[in-house]
Amino acid sequence: MQNKSVKTEYYLPAEDTIFFANYLQNEKGKYVLDIGTGSGYLANVLLPNFEVVVATDINFEATQKAHDLIENCICCHSADPLTIKFDLVICNLPYLPSEEISDPSVDGMDKGILVPLQIIKSAKNVIKKGGKMLYLTSSLANYKKLLEETESLGFFAKIVATKKMFFEELILVQAVLK
Ligand SMILES: C[S@@+](CC[C@H](N)C(=O)[O-])C[C@H]1O[C@@H](n2cnc3c(N)ncnc32)[C@H](O)[C@@H]1O
C-alpha cells in the first residue's frame, strides 16, 4: 500500500500493484474490467490477453492518466453504470480501516471492508455466471470477514496468493460467481 503521506493526484503503482500484476500475467479471456484502475497499470498488464479491457476509477485524474494506456476508461463508482458482462473483474481495493474517506485510494472505512464490499457488490452485477473477481486486500483489514461476506454474496471465495511485507501481509482473493 502506497504511503499515505505521499500526495499524488492518483495512486502510483506500488508493491501491491506489482504483486497483483505478477499474478495477472496468466489470466486470459474476452472481457475484463479493472475497478479502481489508478494509473492503469494493472489494466495495461491485461491488454495482451483480453479483447476488451475496461477501467473505472472514482478519481477523475486517475482515469485521465489511465486513458494514456487504456482506451475504455470511465470515471464512476465501481462498476455501477456498466451493463456488459465480464469474464474477469479485478480490483486492488482501498483496504485501510478508516473513520472516513479522506483518501479514496486507500481508505476502506469500517475494518477496511466497507468500501471493498460496496465495490464487490457492484462487480457482482457485471460478472458472467461462472466468471470471477480477483481482489487484493491485506492483513490490515478484516480480510476473513470480507471473504465470508463475499461468499454470502454468491461467490466461491478463496485466497490464491499472499505476500509478507514489513508491516502487513498482502492477500489476493479469487471469487468465482456461482
Ligand atoms: C489501492 S488503489 C489501486 C490503484 C491501481 N489499481 C493499482 O493497483 O496501482 C485503489 C484505487 O481505487 C479507486 N477507488 C476507490 N474507491 C472506488 C470506487 N468506489 N469506485 C472506483 N474506484 C475507486 C481509487 O481512486 C484508487 O485509484
The ligand as an SDF file (V2000), in Angstrom:
LIG
                    3D

 27 29  0  0  0  0  0  0  0  0999 V2000
   -5.1550    0.9260   -3.9180 C   0  0  0  0  0  0  0  0  0  0  0  0
   -5.5450    1.9680   -5.2990 S   0  0  0  0  0  0  0  0  0  0  0  0
   -5.1370    0.8750   -6.6520 C   0  0  0  0  0  0  0  0  0  0  0  0
   -4.7760    1.6030   -7.9360 C   0  0  0  0  0  0  0  0  0  0  0  0
   -4.2680    0.6980   -9.0650 C   0  0  0  0  0  0  0  0  0  0  0  0
   -5.2760   -0.2720   -9.4500 N   0  0  0  0  0  0  0  0  0  0  0  0
   -3.0100   -0.0210   -8.6690 C   0  0  0  0  0  0  0  0  0  0  0  0
   -3.0720   -1.2300   -8.3870 O   0  0  0  0  0  0  0  0  0  0  0  0
   -1.9400    0.6230   -8.6340 O   0  0  0  0  0  0  0  0  0  0  0  0
   -7.3470    1.9350   -5.2600 C   0  0  0  0  0  0  0  0  0  0  0  0
   -7.9940    2.7100   -6.3890 C   0  0  0  0  0  0  0  0  0  0  0  0
   -9.4060    2.5540   -6.2880 O   0  0  0  0  0  0  0  0  0  0  0  0
  -10.0370    3.7990   -6.5610 C   0  0  0  0  0  0  0  0  0  0  0  0
  -11.3490    3.7320   -5.9300 N   0  0  0  0  0  0  0  0  0  0  0  0
  -11.6510    3.8220   -4.6030 C   0  0  0  0  0  0  0  0  0  0  0  0
  -12.9680    3.6530   -4.4140 N   0  0  0  0  0  0  0  0  0  0  0  0
  -13.5160    3.4510   -5.6460 C   0  0  0  0  0  0  0  0  0  0  0  0
  -14.8300    3.2090   -6.1100 C   0  0  0  0  0  0  0  0  0  0  0  0
  -15.8730    3.1250   -5.2740 N   0  0  0  0  0  0  0  0  0  0  0  0
  -15.0350    3.0580   -7.4420 N   0  0  0  0  0  0  0  0  0  0  0  0
  -13.9910    3.1460   -8.3150 C   0  0  0  0  0  0  0  0  0  0  0  0
  -12.7230    3.3750   -7.9190 N   0  0  0  0  0  0  0  0  0  0  0  0
  -12.4910    3.5090   -6.6020 C   0  0  0  0  0  0  0  0  0  0  0  0
   -9.0830    4.8500   -6.0350 C   0  0  0  0  0  0  0  0  0  0  0  0
   -9.3030    6.1180   -6.5990 O   0  0  0  0  0  0  0  0  0  0  0  0
   -7.7280    4.2120   -6.4120 C   0  0  0  0  0  0  0  0  0  0  0  0
   -7.3310    4.6140   -7.7010 O   0  0  0  0  0  0  0  0  0  0  0  0
  1  2  1  0
  2  3  1  0
  2 10  1  0
  3  4  1  0
  4  5  1  0
  5  6  1  0
  5  7  1  0
  7  8  2  0
  7  9  1  0
 10 11  1  0
 11 12  1  0
 11 26  1  0
 12 13  1  0
 13 14  1  0
 13 24  1  0
 14 15  1  0
 14 23  1  0
 15 16  2  0
 16 17  1  0
 17 18  1  0
 17 23  2  0
 18 19  1  0
 18 20  2  0
 20 21  1  0
 21 22  2  0
 22 23  1  0
 24 25  1  0
 24 26  1  0
 26 27  1  0
M  CHG  2   2   1   9  -1
M  END
$$$$
